[in-house]
């Protein structure tokens, strides 16, 4: 049997879907991936081929809004499917879900699935102006594309409920919630805590990730505890909501944040922090939080869809309101003033990661949901 996975971001194939692809290959399937060619890094492609996965390069601009280009992507996917004749197709992230679903339907693929990993720019923030128009367009496309699926996977119950409420997912199409992308708890082993309290955020540098609130909270905490450090890992993304270079330079220049750039391996950065922070406005299930939990770190995140599932408030960390830098600073201060919480909550994070977010358990649930 032939299985085709469609992605919009090459790095995610190894980092987020690698164990799933490996499980499919191990089960004897002929596994293929379709991914944007212009962004495909040689190392990623080599890893996939070594795993036994066939790579197909397609033309897809992840953040573009040109309908002709997107129609061309759909046609390209249709031609690919007519050639390799997959028995199963699954896309994840907006464009692979929408155009992959439509192409698979037109190509007569017998088993069509989608994985909604988060709602992104068009669903967060104010629904006005350009963002509001984009939201309406994406919702219509989702409604049409998902209607051609046999099942849709979500990474948190809030996203599933919203899609049902907005009628983006027809009542006749079944859906299920899985615990994010999971994390390999063996690869992300517990490490000893650093001697001093330090905080870390790993994210694409977008407003919707709460990067500005993180910087604002850091300023407030440092007024009382100037020895506290606040590290930031990530990169400026090609996204309308991106943090600009000037803002980043100001944070670094003032000593508010220590910027580590984009890291291929985030484990050393997590090992060097005492508390992991993600003040995001909305997520599918944040992979970086799962990685930090697996490594035994207490977590501060928002009481927002996708984020709230990872933290039991007062157990393995603290939940704070979205866009509230004051509450975020207060949560940080609790760890500084009660350092014994760091180890206690970090142990609970590891236990939750093993019980709920082990990647092998998550993938087994997905494979079962696809009838594999």
Long-range contacts (C-beta under 8 A, 24 or more apart in sequence): 1-28, 1-29, 1-30, 1-87, 1-88, 2-29, 2-30, 2-31, 2-32, 2-84, 2-85, 2-86, 2-87, 2-88, 3-29, 3-30, 3-31, 3-32, 3-86, 3-87, 3-88, 3-89, 3-90, 4-32, 4-33, 4-34, 4-80, 4-81, 4-84, 4-86, 4-88, 4-89, 4-90, 4-109, 5-31, 5-32, 5-33, 5-34, 5-89, 5-90, 5-91, 5-92, 6-33, 6-34, 6-35, 6-77, 6-89, 6-90, 6-91, 6-92, 6-96, 6-100, 7-33, 7-34, 7-35, 7-91, 7-92, 7-93, 7-96, 8-35, 8-36, 8-60, 8-62, 8-93, 8-94, 8-95, 8-96, 9-35, 9-36, 9-39, 9-62, 9-93, 10-35, 10-36, 10-39, 10-40, 10-41, 10-44, 10-45, 11-41, 11-44, 12-92, 12-93, 13-44, 13-48, 14-44, 14-47, 14-48, 15-287, 16-117, 16-181, 16-287, 17-92, 17-181, 18-47, 18-51, 19-182, 19-184, 19-359, 19-360, 19-363, 20-363, 20-366, 21-48, 21-51, 21-53, 22-51, 23-360, 23-363, 23-367, 24-367, 24-372, 25-51, 25-52, 25-53, 27-367, 27-372, 29-88, 29-372, 30-54, 32-56, 32-84, 32-86, 34-58, 34-77, 34-80, 34-96, 34-100, 35-60, 36-60, 36-61, 36-62, 56-80, 56-84, 60-95, 60-96, 62-93, 62-95, 62-238, 63-238, 63-239, 63-240, 65-134, 70-95, 70-99, 73-99, 74-99, 74-102, 74-103, 75-103, 77-103, 77-104, 78-103, 78-106, 78-107, 81-107, 81-109, 82-107, 87-111, 88-112, 88-113, 88-370, 88-372, 89-113, 90-114, 90-115, 90-370, 91-115, 92-116, 92-117, 93-117, 93-120, 94-120, 94-122, 94-138, 94-142, 97-142, 97-145, 97-146, 98-141, 98-142, 98-144, 98-145, 99-145, 100-145, 101-145, 101-146, 101-148, 101-149, 102-144, 102-145, 102-148, 104-148, 105-148, 111-150, 111-370, 111-371, 112-148, 112-149, 112-150, 113-149, 113-150, 113-151, 113-152, 113-153, 113-370, 114-145, 114-146, 114-149, 114-152, 114-153, 115-152, 115-153, 115-155, 115-366, 116-152, 116-153, 116-154, 116-155, 116-159, 116-163, 116-284, 117-155, 117-181, 117-284, 118-155, 118-159, 118-282, 118-283, 118-284, 118-306, 119-159, 119-162, 119-282, 119-284, 121-206, 121-208, 121-239, 121-240, 121-241, 123-282, 124-208, 124-241, 124-281, 124-282, 125-207, 125-208, 125-241, 125-281, 130-240, 131-240, 139-166, 139-168, 142-168, 142-169, 143-167, 143-168, 143-169, 143-170, 146-170, 146-173, 147-173, 149-173, 150-174, 151-175, 151-176, 151-369, 151-370, 152-176, 153-177, 153-178, 153-366, 153-369, 154-178, 154-284, 155-179, 155-180, 155-181, 155-283, 155-284, 155-285, 155-306, 156-180, 156-283, 156-284, 156-285, 156-305, 156-306, 156-309, 157-309, 158-305, 158-306, 159-284, 159-305, 159-306, 162-305, 176-365, 176-369, 178-362, 178-365, 178-366, 178-369, 179-285, 179-309, 179-356, 179-357, 179-361, 179-362, 179-365, 180-284, 180-285, 180-286, 180-287, 180-290, 180-306, 180-357, 180-362, 181-285, 181-287, 181-290, 181-359, 181-362, 182-290, 182-357, 182-358, 182-359, 182-360, 182-361, 182-362, 182-363, 183-287, 183-290, 183-291, 183-293, 183-294, 183-353, 183-357, 183-358, 183-359, 184-294, 184-358, 184-359, 184-360, 185-294, 185-350, 185-353, 185-354, 185-357, 185-358, 185-359, 188-267, 188-270, 188-291, 188-294, 188-295, 188-353, 189-294, 189-295, 190-294, 190-295, 190-296, 190-346, 190-350, 191-267, 191-270, 191-271, 191-295, 191-296, 192-271, 193-274, 193-296, 193-342, 193-343, 193-346, 194-271, 194-272, 194-273, 194-274, 196-227, 196-228, 196-229, 196-274, 197-225, 197-228, 197-274, 197-275, 197-335, 197-336, 197-339, 197-342, 198-228, 198-229, 198-230, 198-231, 198-272, 198-273, 198-274, 198-275, 199-228, 199-229, 199-230, 199-231, 199-273, 199-274, 199-275, 199-276, 199-277, 199-300, 199-332, 200-230, 200-231, 200-232, 200-233, 200-269, 200-270, 200-272, 200-273, 200-275, 200-276, 200-277, 200-292, 201-230, 201-231, 201-232, 201-233, 201-234, 201-276, 201-277, 201-278, 201-279, 202-232, 202-233, 202-234, 202-263, 202-266, 202-269, 202-270, 202-276, 202-278, 202-288, 203-233, 203-234, 203-278, 203-280, 203-288, 204-234, 204-235, 204-237, 204-239, 204-242, 205-232, 205-234, 205-235, 205-236, 205-237, 205-242, 205-243, 205-248, 206-237, 206-239, 206-241, 206-242, 206-243, 207-241, 207-242, 207-243, 208-241, 208-280, 208-281, 208-282, 209-234, 209-278, 209-279, 209-280, 209-281, 210-278, 210-279, 210-280, 210-281, 210-302, 210-322, 210-323, 210-328, 211-243, 211-279, 212-243, 212-247, 212-325, 213-279, 213-323, 213-324, 213-325, 213-328, 214-257, 214-277, 214-279, 214-328, 215-251, 215-256, 215-257, 216-325, 216-328, 216-329, 217-279, 217-325, 217-326, 217-328, 217-329, 217-332, 218-256, 218-257, 219-256, 220-325, 220-326, 220-329, 221-329, 221-332, 221-333, 221-336, 222-256, 224-333, 225-333, 225-336, 228-332, 228-336, 229-258, 230-256, 230-257, 230-258, 231-257, 231-258, 231-259, 231-260, 231-269, 231-272, 231-273, 232-257, 232-258, 232-259, 232-260, 233-260, 233-261, 233-262, 233-263, 233-266, 233-269, 234-261, 234-262, 235-261, 235-262, 266-291, 267-291, 267-295, 270-295, 270-297, 271-295, 273-297, 274-298, 274-335, 274-342, 275-299, 275-300, 275-317, 275-332, 275-335, 275-342, 276-300, 277-301, 277-328, 277-332, 278-302, 278-307, 279-320, 279-322, 279-328, 280-304, 280-306, 280-307, 281-322, 281-323, 282-306, 282-307, 283-307, 285-309, 285-310, 286-310, 290-353, 290-357, 292-349, 293-349, 293-350, 293-352, 293-353, 293-357, 294-349, 294-350, 294-353, 294-354, 294-357, 295-350, 296-346, 296-347, 296-349, 296-350, 297-346, 297-349, 298-335, 298-341, 298-342, 298-344, 298-345, 298-346, 298-349, 299-345, 299-349, 300-328, 300-331, 300-332, 300-335, 310-352, 310-357, 312-348, 312-352, 315-345, 315-348, 316-345, 316-346, 316-348, 316-349, 316-352, 317-345, 317-349
